[in-house]
Structures are given as structure tokens and as C-alpha cells.
Amino acid sequence: MKKIVAIIIVVLLATSCTDQGDFKDYDYTIINNSGVVVEIVPYNENGVIEVNKRVTIGIGEKINKIKRVHPIGGDGPLNFKELLFTKAGFSFRKIDLIFNNIKKSSYSDNCLYVNGVSSNCSIRNIFLLDYNNDFTEVYTITPEDFQNAQDCSGNCN
């Protein structure tokens, strides 16, 4: 009987010491509503395509990443590039969105901010803080993104 009471006490102490409320979930989603297949192509810091890190999103599909972090102690905040592509030893500064292999838009993180307004950036740049400043973020790739993308003259790869 003493062993059972001791086990119960240990379990209660172990579970009461961990306050799960301190942890936050970053829940980031990219939805493809463009009407065509979209490929997200990341480039490393040297400007070289990271072929094995490409992500394809079908028409009407989405990709979602959730990461539980402890906001105290340096785990946050996160952003789309960290959740989607950053792995040990890899970070990137540019991505291409390739639409059906016929059009392309390029986005980079070298945006300048003056009084909270971005310059050197597309209004829809996925790196902008508007899309990376909360625990839940949804970035929707739209038909307008496809229409505004640059024509690749037949092959964007």
C-alpha cells in the first residue's frame, strides 16, 4: 500500500510542476487558392536553390505547421520561414512561388521598414510582419498572386 501511495504522490508532483499553460502553439498555414499548382522554392543564404526543400501545394490544398514553444526563454516568436523550412544548419532569405511552372513571384526578407511601413517589398510578401506577428497566421495564395506573377516563357525551373 505504501508503494501505491508513493507512486501516486510522485505522479501528482511531476504533473503539477509542469504548467502546460506556459507553452504557446504557433499555428501557421499557407492555403493555395490561386487556381493552379504552386511550388514554394527556398534559396539558401548564398542564393542557391535548396532542391530537397521544395514544397508543392495542390489546387485548394494547404500546408500547416504547428510548433509548441515556451515563449519565455527565447523560443519565440516564429515566422513562416522558420516553421516551414528552417532545419538545423539551414536558413533562407528568398523564396519563389512558381505557379503551374509558367509564372513566378520572388520574395525576400530584405524588406526595409520606415515608421512601420515596408519598402523594397511586395505588399503580399510572405516575409512581412503582417503575416508573422501572431500565434496563428494564415497566408492565402490568391488568383491575383497568379495574375501578378512574372511569365517564365514556358519553364520556371
C-alpha positions, 0 to 999 in steps of 0.5 A, a space after each residue: 500500500 505504501 508503494 501505491 501511495 508513493 507512486 501516486 504522490 510522485 505522479 501528482 508532483 511531476 504533473 503539477 510542476 509542469 504548467 502546460 499553460 506556459 507553452 504557446 502553439 504557433 499555428 501557421 498555414 499557407 492555403 493555395 487558392 490561386 487556381 493552379 499548382 504552386 511550388 514554394 522554392 527556398 534559396 539558401 543564404 548564398 542564393 542557391 536553390 535548396 532542391 530537397 526543400 521544395 514544397 508543392 501545394 495542390 489546387 485548394 490544398 494547404 500546408 500547416 505547421 504547428 510548433 509548441 514553444 515556451 515563449 519565455 526563454 527565447 523560443 519565440 516568436 516564429 515566422 513562416 520561414 522558420 516553421 516551414 523550412 528552417 532545419 538545423 544548419 539551414 536558413 533562407 532569405 528568398 523564396 519563389 512561388 512558381 505557379 503551374 511552372 509558367 509564372 513566378 513571384 520572388 520574395 525576400 526578407 530584405 524588406 526595409 521598414 520606415 515608421 512601420 511601413 515596408 519598402 523594397 517589398 511586395 505588399 503580399 510578401 510572405 516575409 512581412 510582419 503582417 503575416 508573422 506577428 501572431 500565434 496563428 497566421 494564415 497566408 492565402 495564395 490568391 488568383 491575383 498572386 497568379 495574375 501578378 506573377 512574372 511569365 517564365 516563357 514556358 519553364 520556371 525551373 
